[in-house]
Amino acid sequence: MSTKTEVWFGNMTHGVFHVGWGEEEPCVIIHSIKEKRMMDLDKEDVDDLICGGGYDSYLVPSEFEGVVVFSSKEVTQ
């Protein structure tokens, strides 16, 4: 049985940042989401979609452990 997982594609900044006065935490700043897709990550290659779809980044929200921040303005490259 295949399991489908939601994947977001778009313009995002990934890194490790200081949040407040606390420890460093993994963080994703989402500038834009161009597509949301349900994928079987065991059978489909996300990197193929990055190259073919013209996206610069992706996020698997259900697997990410950290802070997700949505920017107030879309960044274009």
All heavy atoms as a GROMACS GRO file, in nm:
protein
  608
    1MET      N    1   0.084  -0.119   0.000
    1MET     CA    2   0.000   0.000   0.000
    1MET      C    3   0.088   0.125   0.000
    1MET      O    4   0.182   0.135   0.078
    1MET     CB    5  -0.089  -0.002   0.124
    1MET     CG    6  -0.186   0.110   0.129
    1MET     SD    7  -0.305   0.084   0.262
    1MET     CE    8  -0.282   0.233   0.352
    2SER      N    9   0.059   0.217  -0.087
    2SER     CA   10   0.139   0.339  -0.092
    2SER      C   11   0.080   0.445   0.000
    2SER      O   12  -0.040   0.452   0.021
    2SER     CB   13   0.146   0.392  -0.236
    2SER     OG   14   0.019   0.436  -0.277
    3THR      N   15   0.170   0.524   0.054
    3THR     CA   16   0.129   0.632   0.143
    3THR      C   17   0.160   0.764   0.075
    3THR      O   18   0.273   0.788   0.033
    3THR     CB   19   0.207   0.624   0.276
    3THR    OG1   20   0.183   0.497   0.336
    3THR    CG2   21   0.165   0.735   0.369
    4LYS      N   22   0.060   0.847   0.061
    4LYS     CA   23   0.078   0.978  -0.002
    4LYS      C   24   0.106   1.082   0.106
    4LYS      O   25   0.045   1.082   0.212
    4LYS     CB   26  -0.046   1.019  -0.080
    4LYS     CG   27  -0.081   0.926  -0.194
    4LYS     CD   28   0.005   0.954  -0.313
    4LYS     CE   29  -0.042   0.870  -0.431
    4LYS     NZ   30   0.023   0.906  -0.554
    5THR      N   31   0.203   1.169   0.077
    5THR     CA   32   0.245   1.273   0.169
    5THR      C   33   0.237   1.406   0.096
    5THR      O   34   0.276   1.416  -0.020
    5THR     CB   35   0.391   1.248   0.215
    5THR    OG1   36   0.399   1.118   0.272
    5THR    CG2   37   0.435   1.350   0.316
    6GLU      N   38   0.190   1.511   0.165
    6GLU     CA   39   0.182   1.643   0.103
    6GLU      C   40   0.321   1.706   0.097
    6GLU      O   41   0.396   1.706   0.195
    6GLU     CB   42   0.088   1.734   0.182
    6GLU     CG   43   0.068   1.868   0.115
    6GLU     CD   44  -0.036   1.954   0.185
    6GLU    OE1   45  -0.038   1.957   0.309
    6GLU    OE2   46  -0.114   2.019   0.113
    7VAL      N   47   0.355   1.759  -0.021
    7VAL     CA   48   0.482   1.828  -0.043
    7VAL      C   49   0.450   1.965  -0.100
    7VAL      O   50   0.368   1.978  -0.190
    7VAL     CB   51   0.572   1.749  -0.141
    7VAL    CG1   52   0.705   1.821  -0.160
    7VAL    CG2   53   0.595   1.606  -0.093
    8TRP      N   54   0.516   2.069  -0.043
    8TRP     CA   55   0.499   2.206  -0.093
    8TRP      C   56   0.621   2.244  -0.175
    8TRP      O   57   0.735   2.223  -0.133
    8TRP     CB   58   0.487   2.304   0.022
    8TRP     CG   59   0.370   2.284   0.113
    8TRP    CD1   60   0.264   2.200   0.095
    8TRP    CD2   61   0.348   2.348   0.238
    8TRP    NE1   62   0.177   2.208   0.201
    8TRP    CE2   63   0.226   2.299   0.290
    8TRP    CE3   64   0.418   2.442   0.311
    8TRP    CZ2   65   0.175   2.342   0.412
    8TRP    CZ3   66   0.367   2.485   0.432
    8TRP    CH2   67   0.246   2.436   0.481
    9PHE      N   68   0.599   2.303  -0.293
    9PHE     CA   69   0.707   2.350  -0.379
    9PHE      C   70   0.696   2.501  -0.395
    9PHE      O   71   0.587   2.554  -0.406
    9PHE     CB   72   0.695   2.285  -0.518
    9PHE     CG   73   0.714   2.137  -0.517
    9PHE    CD1   74   0.605   2.052  -0.503
    9PHE    CD2   75   0.840   2.082  -0.528
    9PHE    CE1   76   0.621   1.914  -0.502
    9PHE    CE2   77   0.858   1.945  -0.527
    9PHE     CZ   78   0.748   1.861  -0.513
   10GLY      N   79   0.809   2.569  -0.397
   10GLY     CA   80   0.807   2.713  -0.417
   10GLY      C   81   0.939   2.777  -0.384
   10GLY      O   82   1.046   2.719  -0.403
   11ASN      N   83   0.932   2.899  -0.331
   11ASN     CA   84   1.049   2.977  -0.293
   11ASN      C   85   1.056   2.980  -0.142
   11ASN      O   86   0.969   3.038  -0.076
   11ASN     CB   87   1.038   3.118  -0.351
   11ASN     CG   88   1.162   3.200  -0.324
   11ASN    OD1   89   1.199   3.220  -0.210
   11ASN    ND2   90   1.223   3.249  -0.431
   12MET      N   91   1.159   2.916  -0.085
   12MET     CA   92   1.173   2.904   0.060
   12MET      C   93   1.320   2.918   0.099
   12MET      O   94   1.409   2.887   0.022
   12MET     CB   95   1.124   2.768   0.107
   12MET     CG   96   0.981   2.738   0.066
   12MET     SD   97   0.938   2.566   0.096
   12MET     CE   98   0.793   2.552  -0.006
   13THR      N   99   1.341   2.966   0.221
   13THR     CA  100   1.476   2.975   0.277
   13THR      C  101   1.483   2.875   0.391
   13THR      O  102   1.404   2.882   0.485
   13THR     CB  103   1.504   3.116   0.330
   13THR    OG1  104   1.486   3.210   0.224
   13THR    CG2  105   1.646   3.128   0.385
   14HIS      N  106   1.577   2.782   0.381
   14HIS     CA  107   1.597   2.680   0.484
   14HIS      C  108   1.724   2.713   0.562
   14HIS      O  109   1.822   2.756   0.503
   14HIS     CB  110   1.614   2.541   0.422
   14HIS     CG  111   1.496   2.494   0.346
   14HIS    ND1  112   1.406   2.403   0.397
   14HIS    CD2  113   1.450   2.524   0.223
   14HIS    CE1  114   1.312   2.379   0.309
   14HIS    NE2  115   1.336   2.452   0.201
   15GLY      N  116   1.722   2.691   0.691
   15GLY     CA  117   1.843   2.714   0.769
   15GLY      C  118   1.822   2.684   0.916
   15GLY      O  119   1.719   2.630   0.957
   16VAL      N  120   1.922   2.719   0.993
   16VAL     CA  121   1.916   2.706   1.138
   16VAL      C  122   1.931   2.848   1.193
   16VAL      O  123   2.028   2.916   1.163
   16VAL     CB  124   2.027   2.614   1.192
   16VAL    CG1  125   2.024   2.607   1.343
   16VAL    CG2  126   2.013   2.475   1.132
   17PHE      N  127   1.833   2.892   1.270
   17PHE     CA  128   1.830   3.030   1.317
   17PHE      C  129   1.811   3.033   1.468
   17PHE      O  130   1.757   2.940   1.527
   17PHE     CB  131   1.713   3.105   1.251
   17PHE     CG  132   1.719   3.108   1.102
   17PHE    CD1  133   1.652   3.013   1.027
   17PHE    CD2  134   1.792   3.205   1.036
   17PHE    CE1  135   1.657   3.014   0.888
   17PHE    CE2  136   1.798   3.206   0.897
   17PHE     CZ  137   1.730   3.112   0.823
   18HIS      N  138   1.851   3.145   1.529
   18HIS     CA  139   1.818   3.170   1.669
   18HIS      C  140   1.676   3.222   1.673
   18HIS      O  141   1.641   3.315   1.600
   18HIS     CB  142   1.912   3.275   1.730
   18HIS     CG  143   2.047   3.224   1.760
   18HIS    ND1  144   2.073   3.146   1.871
   18HIS    CD2  145   2.164   3.235   1.695
   18HIS    CE1  146   2.200   3.114   1.873
   18HIS    NE2  147   2.258   3.166   1.766
   19VAL      N  148   1.594   3.162   1.755
   19VAL     CA  149   1.456   3.206   1.770
   19VAL      C  150   1.444   3.265   1.910
   19VAL      O  151   1.452   3.194   2.009
   19VAL     CB  152   1.356   3.088   1.752
   19VAL    CG1  153   1.214   3.137   1.771
   19VAL    CG2  154   1.375   3.026   1.614
   20GLY      N  155   1.427   3.398   1.916
   20GLY     CA  156   1.423   3.464   2.046
   20GLY      C  157   1.557   3.450   2.117
   20GLY      O  158   1.663   3.457   2.056
   21TRP      N  159   1.552   3.425   2.245
   21TRP     CA  160   1.674   3.408   2.325
   21TRP      C  161   1.710   3.261   2.341
   21TRP      O  162   1.803   3.226   2.411
   21TRP     CB  163   1.657   3.471   2.462
   21TRP     CG  164   1.640   3.619   2.455
   21TRP    CD1  165   1.523   3.688   2.469
   21TRP    CD2  166   1.740   3.716   2.428
   21TRP    NE1  167   1.543   3.821   2.453
   21TRP    CE2  168   1.678   3.842   2.429
   21TRP    CE3  169   1.877   3.710   2.404
   21TRP    CZ2  170   1.747   3.959   2.407
   21TRP    CZ3  171   1.945   3.828   2.383
   21TRP    CH2  172   1.881   3.950   2.384
   22GLY      N  173   1.635   3.173   2.276
   22GLY     CA  174   1.655   3.030   2.293
   22GLY      C  175   1.767   2.974   2.208
   22GLY      O  176   1.849   3.045   2.150
   23GLU      N  177   1.767   2.845   2.202
   23GLU     CA  178   1.866   2.770   2.124
   23GLU      C  179   1.841   2.788   1.975
   23GLU      O  180   1.735   2.834   1.933
   23GLU     CB  181   1.852   2.621   2.159
   23GLU     CG  182   1.865   2.590   2.306
   23GLU     CD  183   2.006   2.554   2.344
   23GLU    OE1  184   2.080   2.506   2.259
   23GLU    OE2  185   2.042   2.576   2.461
   24GLU      N  186   1.938   2.747   1.896
   24GLU     CA  187   1.918   2.745   1.752
   24GLU      C  188   1.816   2.637   1.717
   24GLU      O  189   1.814   2.530   1.778
   24GLU     CB  190   2.049   2.715   1.680
   24GLU     CG  191   2.149   2.826   1.687
   24GLU     CD  192   2.275   2.794   1.608
   24GLU    OE1  193   2.301   2.675   1.583
   24GLU    OE2  194   2.346   2.888   1.574
   25GLU      N  195   1.731   2.668   1.619
   25GLU     CA  196   1.630   2.573   1.573
   25GLU      C  197   1.627   2.570   1.422
   25GLU      O  198   1.650   2.673   1.357
   25GLU     CB  199   1.491   2.614   1.621
   25GLU     CG  200   1.466   2.593   1.768
   25GLU     CD  201   1.318   2.607   1.800
   25GLU    OE1  202   1.239   2.532   1.741
   25GLU    OE2  203   1.285   2.692   1.881
   26PRO      N  204   1.596   2.453   1.364
   26PRO     CA  205   1.575   2.450   1.219
   26PRO      C  206   1.455   2.538   1.185
   26PRO      O  207   1.357   2.544   1.261
   26PRO     CB  208   1.543   2.303   1.190
   26PRO     CG  209   1.580   2.227   1.312
   26PRO     CD  210   1.580   2.324   1.426
   27CYS      N  211   1.466   2.608   1.074
   27CYS     CA  212   1.359   2.701   1.036
   27CYS      C  213   1.345   2.705   0.885
   27CYS      O  214   1.444   2.692   0.813
   27CYS     CB  215   1.393   2.840   1.088
   27CYS     SG  216   1.266   2.965   1.059
   28VAL      N  217   1.223   2.720   0.839
   28VAL     CA  218   1.194   2.743   0.698
   28VAL      C  219   1.114   2.871   0.688
   28VAL      O  220   1.012   2.886   0.756
   28VAL     CB  221   1.114   2.626   0.636
   28VAL    CG1  222   1.075   2.659   0.492
   28VAL    CG2  223   1.192   2.498   0.640
   29ILE      N  224   1.162   2.964   0.606
   29ILE     CA  225   1.087   3.086   0.576
   29ILE      C  226   1.025   3.064   0.439
   29ILE      O  227   1.095   3.045   0.340
   29ILE     CB  228   1.178   3.210   0.576
   29ILE    CG1  229   1.247   3.225   0.711
   29ILE    CG2  230   1.096   3.335   0.542
   29ILE    CD1  231   1.358   3.328   0.712
   30ILE      N  232   0.894   3.065   0.434
   30ILE     CA  233   0.822   3.040   0.309
   30ILE      C  234   0.788   3.174   0.246
   30ILE      O  235   0.710   3.252   0.301
   30ILE     CB  236   0.696   2.956   0.332
   30ILE    CG1  237   0.737   2.820   0.390
   30ILE    CG2  238   0.617   2.941   0.203
   30ILE    CD1  239   0.624   2.730   0.424
   31HIS      N  240   0.850   3.201   0.131
   31HIS     CA  241   0.825   3.325   0.057
   31HIS      C  242   0.707   3.307  -0.037
   31HIS      O  243   0.629   3.400  -0.057
   31HIS     CB  244   0.950   3.366  -0.021
   31HIS     CG  245   1.071   3.378   0.066
   31HIS    ND1  246   1.086   3.476   0.162
   31HIS    CD2  247   1.182   3.301   0.074
   31HIS    CE1  248   1.202   3.460   0.223
   31HIS    NE2  249   1.262   3.355   0.173
   32SER      N  250   0.696   3.188  -0.096
   32SER     CA  251   0.582   3.158  -0.182
   32SER      C  252   0.568   3.007  -0.194
   32SER      O  253   0.665   2.934  -0.186
   32SER     CB  254   0.598   3.220  -0.321
   32SER     OG  255   0.706   3.158  -0.389
   33ILE      N  256   0.444   2.963  -0.213
   33ILE     CA  257   0.415   2.823  -0.244
   33ILE      C  258   0.351   2.823  -0.382
   33ILE      O  259   0.244   2.879  -0.400
   33ILE     CB  260   0.320   2.760  -0.139
   33ILE    CG1  261   0.384   2.760  -0.001
   33ILE    CG2  262   0.283   2.618  -0.182
   33ILE    CD1  263   0.292   2.717   0.110
   34LYS      N  264   0.420   2.761  -0.476
   34LYS     CA  265   0.370   2.759  -0.613
   34LYS      C  266   0.283   2.637  -0.641
   34LYS      O  267   0.198   2.639  -0.728
   34LYS     CB  268   0.487   2.760  -0.712
   34LYS     CG  269   0.576   2.881  -0.700
   34LYS     CD  270   0.504   3.006  -0.740
   34LYS     CE  271   0.600   3.124  -0.738
   34LYS     NZ  272   0.535   3.251  -0.758
   35GLU      N  273   0.307   2.528  -0.564
   35GLU     CA  274   0.230   2.405  -0.586
   35GLU      C  275   0.231   2.321  -0.459
   35GLU      O  276   0.332   2.315  -0.389
   35GLU     CB  277   0.291   2.324  -0.701
   35GLU     CG  278   0.216   2.196  -0.731
   35GLU     CD  279   0.275   2.118  -0.848
   35GLU    OE1  280   0.366   2.167  -0.916
   35GLU    OE2  281   0.228   2.005  -0.869
   36LYS      N  282   0.118   2.259  -0.432
   36LYS     CA  283   0.108   2.158  -0.326
   36LYS      C  284   0.069   2.028  -0.395
   36LYS      O  285  -0.024   2.026  -0.475
   36LYS     CB  286   0.002   2.196  -0.222
   36LYS     CG  287   0.040   2.316  -0.140
   36LYS     CD  288  -0.066   2.346  -0.035
   36LYS     CE  289  -0.029   2.466   0.048
   36LYS     NZ  290  -0.132   2.497   0.149
   37ARG      N  291   0.143   1.921  -0.364
   37ARG     CA  292   0.120   1.796  -0.434
   37ARG      C  293   0.124   1.680  -0.334
   37ARG      O  294   0.208   1.677  -0.245
   37ARG     CB  295   0.227   1.777  -0.540
   37ARG     CG  296   0.211   1.650  -0.621
   37ARG     CD  297   0.322   1.638  -0.720
   37ARG     NE  298   0.303   1.735  -0.827
   37ARG     CZ  299   0.347   1.716  -0.951
   37ARG    NH1  300   0.413   1.607  -0.983
   37ARG    NH2  301   0.327   1.805  -1.042
   38MET      N  302   0.034   1.584  -0.353
   38MET     CA  303   0.038   1.460  -0.276
   38MET      C  304   0.128   1.362  -0.350
   38MET      O  305   0.108   1.338  -0.469
   38MET     CB  306  -0.102   1.402  -0.259
   38MET     CG  307  -0.197   1.491  -0.179
   38MET     SD  308  -0.140   1.530  -0.013
   38MET     CE  309  -0.155   1.372   0.066
   39MET      N  310   0.231   1.310  -0.279
   39MET     CA  311   0.329   1.224  -0.345
   39MET      C  312   0.358   1.101  -0.261
   39MET      O  313   0.350   1.106  -0.138
   39MET     CB  314   0.461   1.301  -0.364
   39MET     CG  315   0.451   1.423  -0.450
   39MET     SD  316   0.609   1.509  -0.467
   39MET     CE  317   0.703   1.387  -0.560
   40ASP      N  318   0.393   0.993  -0.328
   40ASP     CA  319   0.445   0.873  -0.263
   40ASP      C  320   0.596   0.887  -0.263
   40ASP      O  321   0.661   0.863  -0.365
   40ASP     CB  322   0.401   0.747  -0.337
   40ASP     CG  323   0.448   0.620  -0.268
   40ASP    OD1  324   0.536   0.627  -0.180
   40ASP    OD2  325   0.396   0.512  -0.303
   41LEU      N  326   0.654   0.931  -0.151
   41LEU     CA  327   0.796   0.963  -0.145
   41LEU      C  328   0.886   0.841  -0.159
   41LEU      O  329   1.005   0.855  -0.186
   41LEU     CB  330   0.826   1.039  -0.016
   41LEU     CG  331   0.754   1.173  -0.002
   41LEU    CD1  332   0.786   1.238   0.132
   41LEU    CD2  333   0.789   1.265  -0.117
   42ASP      N  334   0.829   0.720  -0.143
   42ASP     CA  335   0.908   0.599  -0.164
   42ASP      C  336   0.923   0.568  -0.314
   42ASP      O  337   1.014   0.496  -0.352
   42ASP     CB  338   0.843   0.479  -0.094
   42ASP     CG  339   0.848   0.492   0.058
   42ASP    OD1  340   0.944   0.551   0.110
   42ASP    OD2  341   0.754   0.444   0.124
   43LYS      N  342   0.833   0.622  -0.396
   43LYS     CA  343   0.834   0.590  -0.539
   43LYS      C  344   0.864   0.710  -0.628
   43LYS      O  345   0.904   0.692  -0.742
   43LYS     CB  346   0.699   0.531  -0.579
   43LYS     CG  347   0.669   0.399  -0.511
   43LYS     CD  348   0.535   0.346  -0.554
   43LYS     CE  349   0.504   0.214  -0.484
   43LYS     NZ  350   0.372   0.164  -0.518
   44GLU      N  351   0.841   0.830  -0.579
   44GLU     CA  352   0.859   0.950  -0.661
   44GLU      C  353   0.978   1.031  -0.608
   44GLU      O  354   0.997   1.042  -0.488
   44GLU     CB  355   0.734   1.037  -0.656
   44GLU     CG  356   0.612   0.968  -0.715
   44GLU     CD  357   0.489   1.054  -0.704
   44GLU    OE1  358   0.468   1.138  -0.794
   44GLU    OE2  359   0.415   1.038  -0.606
   45ASP      N  360   1.055   1.089  -0.699
   45ASP     CA  361   1.173   1.167  -0.663
   45ASP      C  362   1.139   1.316  -0.663
   45ASP      O  363   1.108   1.373  -0.768
   45ASP     CB  364   1.287   1.138  -0.760
   45ASP     CG  365   1.419   1.200  -0.716
   45ASP    OD1  366   1.423   1.263  -0.608
   45ASP    OD2  367   1.516   1.186  -0.790
   46VAL      N  368   1.144   1.377  -0.546
   46VAL     CA  369   1.113   1.518  -0.532
   46VAL      C  370   1.212   1.604  -0.612
   46VAL      O  371   1.173   1.703  -0.674
   46VAL     CB  372   1.114   1.559  -0.382
   46VAL    CG1  373   1.096   1.709  -0.367
   46VAL    CG2  374   1.005   1.486  -0.306
   47ASP      N  375   1.339   1.564  -0.614
   47ASP     CA  376   1.440   1.643  -0.686
   47ASP      C  377   1.410   1.652  -0.835
   47ASP      O  378   1.442   1.753  -0.898
   47ASP     CB  379   1.579   1.586  -0.662
   47ASP     CG  380   1.624   1.606  -0.518
   47ASP    OD1  381   1.586   1.709  -0.458
   47ASP    OD2  382   1.698   1.521  -0.466
   48ASP      N  383   1.349   1.549  -0.893
   48ASP     CA  384   1.311   1.554  -1.034
   48ASP      C  385   1.208   1.664  -1.057
   48ASP      O  386   1.213   1.734  -1.158
   48ASP     CB  387   1.254   1.420  -1.081
   48ASP     CG  388   1.361   1.313  -1.096
   48ASP    OD1  389   1.482   1.348  -1.097
   48ASP    OD2  390   1.325   1.194  -1.104
   49LEU      N  391   1.115   1.680  -0.965
   49LEU     CA  392   1.013   1.785  -0.979
   49LEU      C  393   1.072   1.924  -0.959
   49LEU      O  394   1.028   2.020  -1.021
   49LEU     CB  395   0.899   1.761  -0.880
   49LEU     CG  396   0.806   1.648  -0.916
   49LEU    CD1  397   0.711   1.617  -0.803
   49LEU    CD2  398   0.729   1.682  -1.041
   50ILE      N  399   1.170   1.935  -0.870
   50ILE     CA  400   1.237   2.064  -0.848
   50ILE      C  401   1.298   2.111  -0.980
   50ILE      O  402   1.278   2.225  -1.021
   50ILE     CB  403   1.347   2.051  -0.739
   50ILE    CG1  404   1.286   2.028  -0.602
   50ILE    CG2  405   1.439   2.172  -0.738
   50ILE    CD1  406   1.228   2.150  -0.536
   51CYS      N  407   1.373   2.024  -1.044
   51CYS     CA  408   1.441   2.061  -1.170
   51CYS      C  409   1.341   2.085  -1.282
   51CYS      O  410   1.350   2.183  -1.354
   51CYS     CB  411   1.538   1.951  -1.211
   51CYS     SG  412   1.674   1.930  -1.095
   52GLY      N  413   1.246   1.996  -1.296
   52GLY     CA  414   1.150   2.005  -1.406
   52GLY      C  415   1.045   2.112  -1.388
   52GLY      O  416   0.993   2.166  -1.485
   53GLY      N  417   1.011   2.145  -1.263
   53GLY     CA  418   0.905   2.241  -1.237
   53GLY      C  419   0.950   2.384  -1.220
   53GLY      O  420   0.869   2.474  -1.206
   54GLY      N  421   1.082   2.406  -1.217
   54GLY     CA  422   1.133   2.541  -1.201
   54GLY      C  423   1.123   2.595  -1.059
   54GLY      O  424   1.128   2.715  -1.038
   55TYR      N  425   1.108   2.506  -0.961
   55TYR     CA  426   1.101   2.548  -0.822
   55TYR      C  427   1.242   2.553  -0.764
   55TYR      O  428   1.331   2.485  -0.811
   55TYR     CB  429   1.017   2.449  -0.740
   55TYR     CG  430   0.883   2.419  -0.800
   55TYR    CD1  431   0.853   2.292  -0.846
   55TYR    CD2  432   0.788   2.519  -0.814
   55TYR    CE1  433   0.729   2.264  -0.902
   55TYR    CE2  434   0.664   2.491  -0.870
   55TYR     CZ  435   0.635   2.364  -0.914
   55TYR     OH  436   0.514   2.337  -0.970
   56ASP      N  437   1.261   2.633  -0.660
   56ASP     CA  438   1.394   2.636  -0.599
   56ASP      C  439   1.401   2.559  -0.468
   56ASP      O  440   1.509   2.535  -0.416
   56ASP     CB  441   1.444   2.780  -0.580
   56ASP     CG  442   1.372   2.856  -0.469
   56ASP    OD1  443   1.269   2.808  -0.420
   56ASP    OD2  444   1.420   2.963  -0.432
   57SER      N  445   1.285   2.519  -0.415
   57SER     CA  446   1.286   2.453  -0.286
   57SER      C  447   1.156   2.376  -0.263
   57SER      O  448   1.059   2.394  -0.336
   57SER     CB  449   1.303   2.558  -0.176
   57SER     OG  450   1.328   2.497  -0.052
   58TYR      N  451   1.159   2.290  -0.161
   58TYR     CA  452   1.038   2.217  -0.124
   58TYR      C  453   1.038   2.193   0.026
   58TYR      O  454   1.140   2.204   0.094
   58TYR     CB  455   1.025   2.086  -0.200
   58TYR     CG  456   1.122   1.978  -0.156
   58TYR    CD1  457   1.089   1.886  -0.058
   58TYR    CD2  458   1.248   1.970  -0.214
   58TYR    CE1  459   1.178   1.788  -0.019
   58TYR    CE2  460   1.338   1.872  -0.176
   58TYR     CZ  461   1.302   1.781  -0.078
   58TYR     OH  462   1.391   1.685  -0.038
   59LEU      N  463   0.920   2.158   0.078
   59LEU     CA  464   0.904   2.127   0.219
   59LEU      C  465   0.803   2.014   0.232
   59LEU      O  466   0.699   2.016   0.164
   59LEU     CB  467   0.853   2.250   0.296
   59LEU     CG  468   0.823   2.232   0.444
   59LEU    CD1  469   0.952   2.208   0.523
   59LEU    CD2  470   0.751   2.352   0.500
   60VAL      N  471   0.835   1.918   0.318
   60VAL     CA  472   0.741   1.812   0.354
   60VAL      C  473   0.694   1.847   0.495
   60VAL      O  474   0.761   1.816   0.593
   60VAL     CB  475   0.808   1.672   0.350
   60VAL    CG1  476   0.707   1.565   0.386
   60VAL    CG2  477   0.870   1.646   0.214
   61PRO      N  478   0.580   1.918   0.506
   61PRO     CA  479   0.537   1.970   0.636
   61PRO      C  480   0.523   1.864   0.746
   61PRO      O  481   0.557   1.889   0.861
   61PRO     CB  482   0.402   2.036   0.608
   61PRO     CG  483   0.401   2.060   0.461
   61PRO     CD  484   0.488   1.954   0.401
   62SER      N  485   0.475   1.746   0.710
   62SER     CA  486   0.451   1.643   0.813
   62SER      C  487   0.582   1.584   0.867
   62SER      O  488   0.582   1.524   0.974
   62SER     CB  489   0.365   1.530   0.756
   62SER     OG  490   0.432   1.466   0.649
   63GLU      N  491   0.692   1.604   0.797
   63GLU     CA  492   0.820   1.547   0.841
   63GLU      C  493   0.915   1.653   0.899
   63GLU      O  494   1.015   1.619   0.960
   63GLU     CB  495   0.890   1.476   0.725
   63GLU     CG  496   0.813   1.355   0.676
   63GLU     CD  497   0.883   1.284   0.561
   63GLU    OE1  498   0.994   1.325   0.522
   63GLU    OE2  499   0.824   1.187   0.510
   64PHE      N  500   0.884   1.780   0.881
   64PHE     CA  501   0.973   1.887   0.926
   64PHE      C  502   0.955   1.914   1.074
   64PHE      O  503   0.844   1.936   1.121
   64PHE     CB  504   0.949   2.015   0.846
   64PHE     CG  505   1.041   2.127   0.885
   64PHE    CD1  506   1.175   2.122   0.850
   64PHE    CD2  507   0.996   2.234   0.957
   64PHE    CE1  508   1.261   2.223   0.886
   64PHE    CE2  509   1.080   2.337   0.994
   64PHE     CZ  510   1.213   2.332   0.957
   65GLU      N  511   1.065   1.912   1.147
   65GLU     CA  512   1.063   1.944   1.290
   65GLU      C  513   1.139   2.074   1.310
   65GLU      O  514   1.261   2.077   1.304
   65GLU     CB  515   1.126   1.832   1.371
   65GLU     CG  516   1.045   1.704   1.368
   65GLU     CD  517   1.105   1.594   1.454
   65GLU    OE1  518   1.191   1.622   1.539
   65GLU    OE2  519   1.065   1.479   1.433
   66GLY      N  520   1.066   2.181   1.328
   66GLY     CA  521   1.127   2.312   1.344
   66GLY      C  522   1.020   2.419   1.330
   66GLY      O  523   0.901   2.393   1.344
   67VAL      N  524   1.065   2.540   1.303
   67VAL     CA  525   0.976   2.655   1.292
   67VAL      C  526   0.949   2.684   1.145
   67VAL      O  527   1.040   2.688   1.064
   67VAL     CB  528   1.042   2.779   1.358
   67VAL    CG1  529   0.954   2.901   1.343
   67VAL    CG2  530   1.071   2.750   1.505
   68VAL      N  531   0.821   2.702   1.111
   68VAL     CA  532   0.781   2.741   0.976
   68VAL      C  533   0.726   2.883   0.985
   68VAL      O  534   0.635   2.910   1.064
   68VAL     CB  535   0.675   2.646   0.917
   68VAL    CG1  536   0.629   2.696   0.781
   68VAL    CG2  537   0.728   2.504   0.909
   69VAL      N  538   0.784   2.973   0.905
   69VAL     CA  539   0.744   3.114   0.906
   69VAL      C  540   0.703   3.151   0.764
   69VAL      O  541   0.771   3.116   0.668
   69VAL     CB  542   0.862   3.204   0.951
   69VAL    CG1  543   0.823   3.351   0.946
   69VAL    CG2  544   0.909   3.165   1.089
   70PHE      N  545   0.592   3.220   0.751
   70PHE     CA  546   0.547   3.269   0.621
   70PHE      C  547   0.586   3.417   0.610
   70PHE      O  548   0.548   3.497   0.696
   70PHE     CB  549   0.395   3.254   0.605
   70PHE     CG  550   0.354   3.110   0.597
   70PHE    CD1  551   0.328   3.035   0.712
   70PHE    CD2  552   0.341   3.048   0.474
   70PHE    CE1  553   0.292   2.902   0.704
   70PHE    CE2  554   0.303   2.915   0.466
   70PHE     CZ  555   0.278   2.843   0.580
   71SER      N  556   0.663   3.452   0.506
   71SER     CA  557   0.704   3.592   0.488
   71SER      C  558   0.583   3.672   0.440
   71SER      O  559   0.489   3.619   0.384
   71SER     CB  560   0.820   3.603   0.389
   71SER     OG  561   0.778   3.575   0.258
   72SER      N  562   0.592   3.802   0.463
   72SER     CA  563   0.479   3.887   0.427
   72SER      C  564   0.481   3.931   0.280
   72SER      O  565   0.384   3.981   0.228
   72SER     CB  566   0.475   4.010   0.517
   72SER     OG  567   0.594   4.086   0.501
   73LYS      N  568   0.596   3.912   0.214
   73LYS     CA  569   0.608   3.950   0.074
   73LYS      C  570   0.669   3.838  -0.004
   73LYS      O  571   0.760   3.769   0.042
   73LYS     CB  572   0.695   4.074   0.059
   73LYS     CG  573   0.635   4.197   0.122
   73LYS     CD  574   0.717   4.317   0.092
   73LYS     CE  575   0.651   4.440   0.156
   73LYS     NZ  576   0.720   4.562   0.124
   74GLU      N  577   0.620   3.818  -0.126
   74GLU     CA  578   0.675   3.715  -0.212
   74GLU      C  579   0.809   3.762  -0.268
   74GLU      O  580   0.825   3.876  -0.308
   74GLU     CB  581   0.579   3.684  -0.328
   74GLU     CG  582   0.630   3.575  -0.417
   74GLU     CD  583   0.530   3.534  -0.523
   74GLU    OE1  584   0.409   3.554  -0.501
   74GLU    OE2  585   0.574   3.484  -0.626
   75VAL      N  586   0.905   3.673  -0.268
   75VAL     CA  587   1.038   3.701  -0.320
   75VAL      C  588   1.047   3.644  -0.460
   75VAL      O  589   1.012   3.530  -0.483
   75VAL     CB  590   1.148   3.639  -0.230
   75VAL    CG1  591   1.284   3.659  -0.292
   75VAL    CG2  592   1.142   3.697  -0.092
   76THR      N  593   1.092   3.723  -0.556
   76THR     CA  594   1.112   3.674  -0.692
   76THR      C  595   1.260   3.672  -0.721
   76THR      O  596   1.336   3.753  -0.671
   76THR     CB  597   1.039   3.763  -0.793
   76THR    OG1  598   1.086   3.897  -0.780
   76THR    CG2  599   0.889   3.758  -0.773
   77GLN      N  600   1.298   3.576  -0.803
   77GLN     CA  601   1.440   3.565  -0.838
   77GLN      C  602   1.462   3.591  -0.983
   77GLN      O  603   1.380   3.573  -1.065
   77GLN     CB  604   1.491   3.426  -0.802
   77GLN     CG  605   1.488   3.402  -0.656
   77GLN     CD  606   1.547   3.265  -0.621
   77GLN    OE1  607   1.574   3.181  -0.705
   77GLN    NE2  608   1.567   3.243  -0.493
   0.00000   0.00000   0.00000
